[in-house]
Amino acid sequence: MIYLARHGQTVFNAEGRMQGHLDSSLTALGQAQARAMGDLLAGLIETPAGWRLISSPLGRAQATARTIAARVGLTPEIDHRLIEVSFGEWDGRLRADLRAEFPEAFGAAD
């Protein structure tokens, strides 16, 4: 069985910024989301033996993984292959600004 979890909400998420390789801290909501994921997984995993928790090297993913790990009884591992894609010059920019500047780059649902 494999469970996939996304990091909790970050300051950049709340602001509508592209994160890419940049990092921003988890918000209070993001911390609560990480605790909730940990509680859910703790209920699904009877014993941590045989399980691994692997995280991106980005701080937001590691913070989420540490919170989950504490609730499940695991030690998080880092795998650099899991790092989020970079958006290059767009990293850190507001999505609304980019959408106005480059409307063709964004779909109708975005």
C-alpha positions as CSV (number, residue, x, y, z in Angstrom):
1,M,0.0,0.0,0.0
2,I,1.2,3.5,-0.8
3,Y,-0.3,6.7,0.7
4,L,0.5,10.0,-0.9
5,A,0.2,13.3,1.0
6,R,0.7,16.8,-0.2
7,H,2.3,19.4,2.1
8,G,-0.1,21.5,4.2
9,Q,-1.0,25.0,3.1
10,T,1.8,27.5,3.0
11,V,2.0,31.3,3.1
12,F,2.6,31.3,-0.6
13,N,-0.4,29.0,-1.2
14,A,-2.6,31.5,0.8
15,E,-1.2,34.4,-1.1
16,G,-1.7,32.7,-4.5
17,R,2.0,32.6,-5.3
18,M,3.8,30.1,-7.5
19,Q,6.2,28.2,-5.2
20,G,8.3,26.0,-7.4
21,H,11.7,25.6,-5.6
22,L,11.1,28.5,-3.3
23,D,9.9,27.8,0.1
24,S,7.4,29.3,2.5
25,S,6.3,28.2,5.9
26,L,3.2,26.3,6.7
27,T,0.3,28.4,7.8
28,A,-1.7,27.6,11.0
29,L,-4.1,25.8,8.6
30,G,-1.2,23.9,7.0
31,Q,0.0,22.8,10.4
32,A,-3.5,21.6,11.2
33,Q,-3.8,19.8,7.9
34,A,-0.5,18.0,8.6
35,R,-1.7,16.9,12.0
36,A,-5.0,15.7,10.5
37,M,-3.0,13.7,7.9
38,G,-0.9,12.2,10.6
39,D,-4.0,11.3,12.7
40,L,-5.6,9.7,9.6
41,L,-2.5,7.6,8.8
42,A,-2.0,6.6,12.4
43,G,-5.5,5.0,12.2
44,L,-4.6,3.2,9.0
45,I,-1.2,2.0,9.9
46,E,-1.3,-0.4,12.9
47,T,2.4,-0.7,13.3
48,P,5.1,1.4,11.7
49,A,7.4,-1.6,11.0
50,G,7.8,-2.0,7.3
51,W,6.6,1.5,6.5
52,R,8.6,4.4,5.1
53,L,7.8,8.1,5.0
54,I,9.7,9.8,2.2
55,S,9.6,13.5,1.6
56,S,10.8,16.2,-0.8
57,P,13.8,18.2,0.4
58,L,11.7,21.4,0.5
59,G,11.0,22.8,3.9
60,R,7.2,22.8,3.5
61,A,7.3,19.1,2.6
62,Q,9.7,18.2,5.4
63,A,7.6,20.1,8.0
64,T,4.5,18.2,6.9
65,A,6.4,14.9,7.0
66,R,7.8,15.5,10.5
67,T,4.4,16.2,11.8
68,I,3.0,13.1,10.2
69,A,5.9,11.0,11.3
70,A,5.5,12.0,14.9
71,R,1.9,10.8,14.9
72,V,2.7,7.5,13.0
73,G,5.9,6.6,14.7
74,L,8.3,6.9,11.7
75,T,11.4,8.8,10.9
76,P,11.0,10.8,7.6
77,E,13.5,10.3,4.8
78,I,14.4,12.8,2.2
79,D,14.5,12.0,-1.5
80,H,15.7,14.8,-3.8
81,R,13.9,13.3,-6.8
82,L,10.6,14.4,-5.1
83,I,11.3,18.1,-5.3
84,E,8.6,20.2,-6.9
85,V,9.2,21.5,-10.4
86,S,10.7,25.0,-10.7
87,F,8.7,27.6,-12.6
88,G,11.9,29.6,-13.2
89,E,11.4,33.3,-13.2
90,W,7.8,32.7,-12.2
91,D,8.8,31.2,-8.8
92,G,7.4,33.5,-6.1
93,R,5.2,35.5,-8.4
94,L,1.5,36.0,-7.8
95,R,-0.7,33.7,-10.1
96,A,-3.1,36.6,-10.7
97,D,-0.3,38.8,-12.0
98,L,1.0,36.0,-14.3
99,R,-2.5,35.2,-15.5
100,A,-2.9,38.9,-16.5
101,E,0.5,39.0,-18.1
102,F,0.4,35.6,-19.8
103,P,-3.3,34.6,-20.2
104,E,-2.4,32.0,-22.9
105,A,-0.4,30.1,-20.3
106,F,-3.4,29.5,-18.0
107,G,-6.4,27.3,-18.7
108,A,-10.0,28.4,-18.2
109,A,-10.3,26.4,-15.0
110,D,-7.2,27.8,-13.4
